[in-house]
Amino acid sequence: MIESAAYEIIKQEGIKEGIQQGLEKGIQQGMERGLQQGMWMLKAIGLGLELKFGVQGLKIYPEIKKIKDVDLLEAISEAIKAAKDVEEIKKLMS
């Protein structure tokens, strides 16, 4: 069967539209997943600060919640294990 030029154009447009919709959905899902992982990381940092440093650790938590840099949040999370006091964590934030 010979396909017409119009059919081919419509088919290509449909493919492009499908790809675009797929990309948009994938981006949205990725953003939602990233936000969820970020929230878990912040909760873990808050818990770590509270368990290790008590009230002093919780005092810096509001500042940490403002941080958008994932690498810095990961560094803070790791630093809580070895830090002797809250000041060591504060140094990472400046």
BELVENKA-V44010 format. One record per backbone hydrogen bond with DSSP energy under -1.0 kcal/mol. NH is the residue of the N-H (numbers start at 1). CO is the residue of the C=O. E is the energy in kcal/mol with one decimal. If there is no record, write none. Layout:
# BELVENKA-V44010
nh:NH co:CO e:E
nh:NH co:CO e:E
This chain:
# BELVENKA-V44010
nh:8 co:4 e:-2.0
nh:9 co:5 e:-2.2
nh:10 co:6 e:-2.5
nh:11 co:7 e:-2.7
nh:12 co:8 e:-2.5
nh:13 co:9 e:-2.3
nh:14 co:10 e:-2.2
nh:15 co:11 e:-2.2
nh:16 co:12 e:-2.5
nh:17 co:13 e:-2.6
nh:18 co:14 e:-2.4
nh:19 co:15 e:-2.4
nh:20 co:16 e:-2.5
nh:21 co:17 e:-2.5
nh:22 co:18 e:-2.2
nh:23 co:19 e:-2.6
nh:24 co:20 e:-2.5
nh:25 co:21 e:-2.3
nh:26 co:22 e:-2.4
nh:27 co:23 e:-2.7
nh:28 co:24 e:-2.2
nh:29 co:25 e:-2.5
nh:30 co:26 e:-2.3
nh:31 co:27 e:-2.4
nh:32 co:28 e:-2.4
nh:33 co:29 e:-2.4
nh:34 co:30 e:-2.5
nh:35 co:31 e:-2.5
nh:36 co:32 e:-2.1
nh:37 co:33 e:-2.4
nh:38 co:34 e:-2.4
nh:39 co:35 e:-2.2
nh:40 co:36 e:-2.0
nh:41 co:37 e:-2.2
nh:42 co:38 e:-2.4
nh:43 co:39 e:-2.2
nh:44 co:40 e:-2.4
nh:45 co:41 e:-2.4
nh:46 co:42 e:-2.6
nh:47 co:43 e:-2.5
nh:48 co:44 e:-2.6
nh:49 co:45 e:-2.9
nh:50 co:46 e:-2.3
nh:51 co:47 e:-2.9
nh:52 co:48 e:-2.5
nh:53 co:49 e:-2.6
nh:54 co:50 e:-1.5
nh:56 co:53 e:-1.0
nh:58 co:54 e:-1.7
nh:59 co:55 e:-1.4
nh:64 co:60 e:-1.8
nh:65 co:61 e:-2.4
nh:67 co:64 e:-1.7
nh:73 co:69 e:-2.2
nh:74 co:70 e:-2.5
nh:75 co:71 e:-2.1
nh:76 co:72 e:-2.5
nh:77 co:73 e:-2.5
nh:78 co:74 e:-2.3
nh:79 co:75 e:-2.4
nh:80 co:76 e:-1.7
nh:83 co:79 e:-2.5
nh:90 co:86 e:-2.4
nh:91 co:87 e:-2.0
nh:93 co:89 e:-1.0
